[in-house]
Amino acid sequence: MDYRFIRYSVDRGVATLTLCRPEVLNSFNRGMAQDVQHALARVAQDETVRAVLITGDGRGFCAGQDLAEATAGDVGSIDLGDIVKSNYAPMVTAIRQLEKPVVCAVNGVAAGAGANLAFACDIVIASEDASFIQSFSRIGLVPDTGGTFFLPRLVGMARATAMMFLADKVPARKAQEYGMIHDVVPAAELLEKAAAVARQLAAMPTKALGLAKRALNASWNNDLLSQLVVEEELQRAAGKTEDYAEGVRAFLEKRKPTYAGR
């Protein structure tokens, strides 16, 4: 299937979703949000896809919501809650519920919903010239796209509050220092590095990675005793996978395992 506002391709078990409205720094309109939602649903159903890479076309990753669409020429005429409900919440939910690794390659500015979309992913790698901005307060809005959930957990409440209130730009190196992202690489190496990580993950026991992601999601709301029960249940499930059996065989036979993601 062809998409209008993203590019979608699959190579060596990795589905790459490229946000493709470079003339507006890949800001989201309804069509692009629907394209991403459809692509994520497609990935979830495709057993040949074992990891996902999300990035942006051009000099920016994503500048957030396209305000021209959101205002439609008349500020206040469109219910912004409906946009959050139909555009952004489904994307975040799909990423977190997808039991496959999701790598995000941030190739430039990630502002507003663009920044928070990145934080919803499993592993975030940014170029040296990338930056992250909680830009909502600059126009009198509230952070969305899961930002009020993810950011305090990444950087702590005090720092997250300051970022959201002051809307200061956070350069990529500072974002890594704060624990917002995993790695920073030269811009020329970003896609190669991120794709290599995605391919590495795709070749791993992805059923176990998906179960680990489920456990991480559960940990956000559980106390220790409840989380120990989750670990017990998921370890039981992991122990019944083909990948576990292959991993043990390979260890005993002193060879490299070949995982199938089952």
C-alpha positions in Angstrom: 0.0 0.0 0.0 1.2 3.5 -0.8 0.9 6.3 1.7 0.5 10.0 1.0 2.4 11.5 3.9 4.8 8.8 5.0 7.2 6.4 3.3 7.0 2.7 4.3 9.5 0.0 3.5 10.7 -3.3 4.9 14.2 -4.6 4.8 15.8 -7.5 6.7 12.9 -7.6 9.1 12.8 -3.9 9.8 9.9 -1.7 8.8 10.9 1.9 8.3 8.3 4.6 8.6 9.5 8.0 7.4 7.4 11.1 8.2 7.3 12.9 4.8 6.1 16.5 4.9 9.5 18.1 4.8 8.3 21.5 3.6 6.7 22.0 7.1 9.3 20.0 9.1 7.0 17.0 9.0 4.4 18.6 11.2 1.3 16.4 11.6 -1.9 16.8 9.7 -4.8 14.4 10.1 -3.7 12.5 7.0 -0.1 11.9 8.2 -1.4 10.7 11.6 -3.8 8.3 9.9 -0.9 7.0 7.7 1.2 6.3 10.7 -1.6 4.6 12.5 -2.3 2.4 9.6 1.4 1.5 9.1 1.7 0.6 12.8 -1.3 -1.7 12.6 0.2 -3.2 9.5 3.4 -3.9 11.3 1.6 -5.5 14.2 0.0 -8.0 11.8 3.1 -8.8 9.7 5.1 -11.6 11.2 8.0 -10.9 8.9 8.5 -7.5 10.5 10.3 -7.9 13.8 11.4 -4.3 14.5 10.4 -0.8 13.5 12.4 2.4 12.7 10.6 5.8 12.7 12.4 8.9 11.3 11.7 12.1 9.4 12.4 13.3 5.9 14.5 16.5 5.4 16.0 18.7 8.1 13.5 18.1 10.8 12.0 15.0 12.6 8.6 16.5 13.4 7.5 20.0 14.4 4.3 18.8 16.1 0.8 19.7 15.0 0.3 21.6 11.7 -1.3 24.7 13.1 -2.8 25.7 9.8 -5.0 22.6 9.9 -5.7 22.9 13.6 -7.0 26.5 13.4 -8.5 26.2 9.9 -8.3 30.0 9.7 -10.3 30.5 12.9 -8.6 29.9 16.3 -11.0 28.1 18.6 -13.2 26.7 15.8 -11.8 23.2 16.1 -11.9 21.0 19.2 -8.3 20.3 19.9 -9.2 17.5 22.2 -10.7 15.7 19.2 -7.4 16.0 17.4 -5.5 14.5 20.3 -8.1 11.7 20.6 -8.1 10.8 16.9 -4.5 11.7 15.8 -2.0 11.3 18.7 -3.4 9.0 21.4 -3.8 6.1 18.8 -0.2 6.5 17.7 1.2 6.4 21.2 -1.1 3.5 22.1 0.0 1.5 19.0 3.7 2.1 19.7 3.5 1.0 23.3 1.2 -2.0 22.7 3.3 -3.2 19.7 5.3 -6.1 21.1 8.1 -5.4 18.7 11.1 -3.0 19.3 10.5 0.5 18.0 13.6 2.6 17.3 13.3 6.3 16.6 15.9 8.2 14.6 15.5 12.0 15.4 17.2 13.8 12.5 16.4 17.4 13.5 14.0 19.4 15.5 11.4 17.4 17.5 8.9 19.8 18.9 5.6 19.4 20.7 3.9 16.2 19.6 7.0 15.3 17.6 9.2 15.2 20.7 6.6 13.2 22.7 6.1 10.7 19.8 9.9 10.0 20.0 9.7 9.5 23.8 7.0 6.9 23.3 9.4 4.7 21.3 11.7 2.1 22.9 15.1 3.4 21.8 15.7 6.9 20.6 18.9 7.9 18.7 19.4 11.5 17.7 21.7 13.4 15.4 24.1 15.9 17.0 22.1 18.8 15.6 18.7 17.5 16.8 16.8 19.2 19.6 13.7 18.6 21.7 11.2 21.3 22.6 8.0 21.1 24.7 6.6 24.0 22.6 3.0 23.8 23.8 3.1 26.6 26.4 4.3 29.0 23.7 0.8 29.0 22.2 -1.2 28.4 25.4 -1.6 24.7 25.1 -1.0 21.6 27.3 1.6 18.9 26.4 0.0 15.9 24.7 1.0 12.7 22.8 1.9 11.1 26.2 4.4 13.8 27.1 3.0 14.4 30.6 3.3 10.6 31.2 6.7 9.8 29.6 8.8 13.0 30.3 8.5 13.0 34.1 9.4 9.3 34.1 12.5 10.0 32.0 13.9 13.2 33.6 12.0 13.6 36.9 9.1 15.9 37.8 11.1 19.1 38.5 12.9 19.0 35.2 9.9 17.9 33.2 7.8 20.7 34.7 10.5 23.3 33.8 10.7 22.0 30.2 6.9 22.1 29.8 6.5 25.6 31.4 9.5 27.3 29.9 9.5 25.6 26.5 13.3 25.8 26.3 15.1 23.9 23.5 17.0 20.9 24.7 19.9 20.0 22.4 20.5 16.4 21.7 23.6 16.0 23.9 21.8 17.6 26.8 18.8 15.3 26.1 21.1 12.3 26.3 22.6 13.6 29.6 19.1 14.0 31.0 18.2 10.4 30.1 15.6 11.5 27.5 17.3 9.5 24.7 19.7 6.6 24.3 22.4 7.9 22.0 23.6 10.8 19.9 25.6 10.4 16.7 26.8 12.6 13.8 24.1 13.6 11.5 25.7 11.8 8.5 25.7 8.6 10.5 22.2 8.7 12.0 20.2 6.6 9.7 23.0 4.0 9.3 23.4 3.7 13.1 19.7 3.6 13.8 19.0 1.1 11.1 21.9 -1.1 12.4 20.3 -1.1 15.9 16.9 -1.9 14.4 18.4 -4.8 12.4 20.2 -6.0 15.5 16.9 -6.1 17.4 15.1 -7.8 14.5 17.6 -10.6 14.7 17.2 -11.1 18.4 14.5 -13.2 20.2 11.8 -10.6 19.5 9.1 -12.6 21.3 11.0 -12.1 24.5 11.7 -8.5 23.7 7.9 -8.0 23.3 7.2 -9.6 26.6 9.9 -7.4 28.2 8.2 -4.4 26.7 4.9 -5.6 28.2 6.5 -5.9 31.6 8.0 -2.4 31.3 4.5 -1.0 30.5 3.0 -2.8 33.5 5.8 -1.4 35.8 4.5 2.1 35.4 1.5 1.4 37.5 2.5 -1.6 39.6 4.0 -1.9 43.1 6.9 -4.3 43.6 4.8 -7.3 44.6 2.5 -6.9 41.6 5.4 -6.5 39.3 7.0 -9.7 40.6 3.9 -11.5 39.6 4.0 -10.0 36.1 7.6 -11.2 35.8 6.7 -14.7 36.8 3.8 -14.8 34.3 5.9 -13.4 31.4 8.9 -15.6 32.2 6.6 -18.6 32.1 5.4 -17.5 28.6 9.0 -16.8 27.4 10.1 -20.2 28.5 7.6 -21.8 26.1 8.8 -19.9 23.0 10.8 -21.4 20.2 13.4 -18.7 20.6 14.1 -19.8 24.2 14.6 -23.4 23.0 16.9 -22.2 20.2 18.9 -20.0 22.6 19.5 -22.9 25.0 20.4 -25.3 22.1 22.8 -22.8 20.7 24.4 -22.2 24.1 24.9 -25.9 24.7 26.2 -26.4 21.1 28.5 -23.4 21.4 27.1 -21.7 18.2 25.4 -18.5 17.4 21.6 -18.8 17.8 19.2 -18.2 14.9 16.0 -16.7 16.3 12.7 -16.7 14.5 10.7 -14.4 16.8 8.4 -17.1 17.8 
